[in-house]
Amino acid sequence: MFLIDDLLLAPVNGFKFILGQIQKMADQELNDDTVIKEQLLELQMRKELDEISDEEFEVREAELFARLRAIKMRQLDLMHQVVHTKDSSSLVIEVGGDVDYGGPEPRE
């Protein structure tokens, strides 16, 4: 009976595998910041060569930095999810904040 079930579900399992691979590739492309960094370099070069105006440069630069920030936030969210979904790990990663390391106090 299990052999028949496996044969009947093989197309469904294959389709799930393909969709999983597509999702993995889309996530990698969505979280890849190298393309945006290259676009920022190209934009800077075009400004230096006077191919675009200062106003256009500022608008496009702001858009690219917004996209870059969105990618970084997604990466941090993914890191945070991975840390909290592992059953065997109690590791917590915190970013930022003012921490007193117990060093000498600055003189005034």
C-alpha positions as CSV (number, residue, x, y, z in Angstrom):
1,M,0.0,0.0,0.0
2,F,2.9,2.4,0.8
3,L,4.5,1.8,-2.6
4,I,1.2,2.8,-4.3
5,D,1.0,5.9,-2.1
6,D,4.6,6.8,-3.0
7,L,4.0,6.4,-6.7
8,L,0.8,8.5,-6.6
9,L,2.5,11.3,-4.6
10,A,5.7,11.4,-6.6
11,P,4.5,14.2,-9.0
12,V,3.3,16.2,-6.0
13,N,6.6,15.8,-4.2
14,G,8.6,16.7,-7.3
15,F,6.5,19.8,-7.8
16,K,7.1,20.8,-4.1
17,F,10.8,20.3,-4.6
18,I,10.8,22.5,-7.7
19,L,8.9,25.2,-5.9
20,G,11.3,25.0,-3.0
21,Q,14.2,25.5,-5.3
22,I,12.6,28.5,-7.0
23,Q,11.8,30.1,-3.6
24,K,15.4,29.5,-2.5
25,M,16.8,31.2,-5.6
26,A,14.3,34.1,-5.3
27,D,15.3,34.6,-1.7
28,Q,19.0,34.7,-2.6
29,E,18.4,37.2,-5.4
30,L,16.2,39.3,-3.1
31,N,18.8,39.4,-0.4
32,D,21.8,40.0,-2.6
33,D,23.2,43.5,-2.1
34,T,26.1,43.3,-4.6
35,V,23.8,44.4,-7.5
36,I,22.8,47.5,-5.6
37,K,26.4,48.3,-4.6
38,E,27.4,48.1,-8.3
39,Q,24.5,50.4,-9.2
40,L,25.7,52.9,-6.6
41,L,29.2,52.8,-8.0
42,E,27.9,53.3,-11.6
43,L,25.7,56.2,-10.3
44,Q,28.7,57.9,-8.7
45,M,30.7,57.5,-11.9
46,R,27.9,59.0,-14.0
47,K,27.8,61.9,-11.6
48,E,31.5,62.5,-11.8
49,L,31.3,62.4,-15.6
50,D,28.5,64.9,-15.6
51,E,26.1,62.5,-17.3
52,I,23.4,63.2,-14.7
53,S,22.5,66.2,-12.6
54,D,23.0,66.6,-8.9
55,E,19.3,66.4,-8.3
56,E,18.9,63.2,-10.2
57,F,21.9,61.7,-8.5
58,E,20.4,62.5,-5.0
59,V,17.1,61.0,-5.9
60,R,18.5,57.8,-7.3
61,E,21.1,57.5,-4.6
62,A,18.3,57.7,-1.9
63,E,16.3,55.0,-3.7
64,L,19.3,52.7,-3.8
65,F,20.2,53.3,-0.2
66,A,16.6,52.6,0.8
67,R,16.8,49.2,-1.1
68,L,20.1,48.5,0.6
69,R,18.6,49.2,4.0
70,A,15.7,47.0,3.3
71,I,18.0,44.1,2.4
72,K,20.0,44.6,5.5
73,M,16.8,44.6,7.6
74,R,15.7,41.4,5.9
75,Q,19.0,39.8,6.6
76,L,18.9,40.8,10.3
77,D,15.3,39.5,10.6
78,L,16.4,36.2,9.0
79,M,19.3,35.9,11.4
80,H,17.0,36.7,14.3
81,Q,14.5,34.0,13.2
82,V,17.2,31.4,12.8
83,V,18.5,32.1,16.3
84,H,15.1,31.8,17.9
85,T,13.8,28.8,15.9
86,K,16.7,26.5,16.8
87,D,15.6,24.2,19.6
88,S,19.1,23.1,20.7
89,S,20.5,26.6,20.8
90,S,19.9,29.4,23.3
91,L,22.2,31.8,21.6
92,V,20.9,35.4,21.2
93,I,22.6,38.0,19.0
94,E,22.0,41.6,19.9
95,V,23.2,44.4,17.6
96,G,24.0,48.0,18.7
97,G,23.4,49.7,22.0
98,D,25.7,51.4,24.5
99,V,27.6,49.0,26.6
100,D,29.8,49.8,29.5
101,Y,32.8,47.5,29.3
102,G,34.2,48.5,32.7
103,G,37.1,50.4,31.3
104,P,38.5,53.6,32.7
105,E,36.0,56.5,32.9
106,P,36.8,59.5,30.6
107,R,38.2,62.6,32.2
108,E,36.3,65.8,32.1
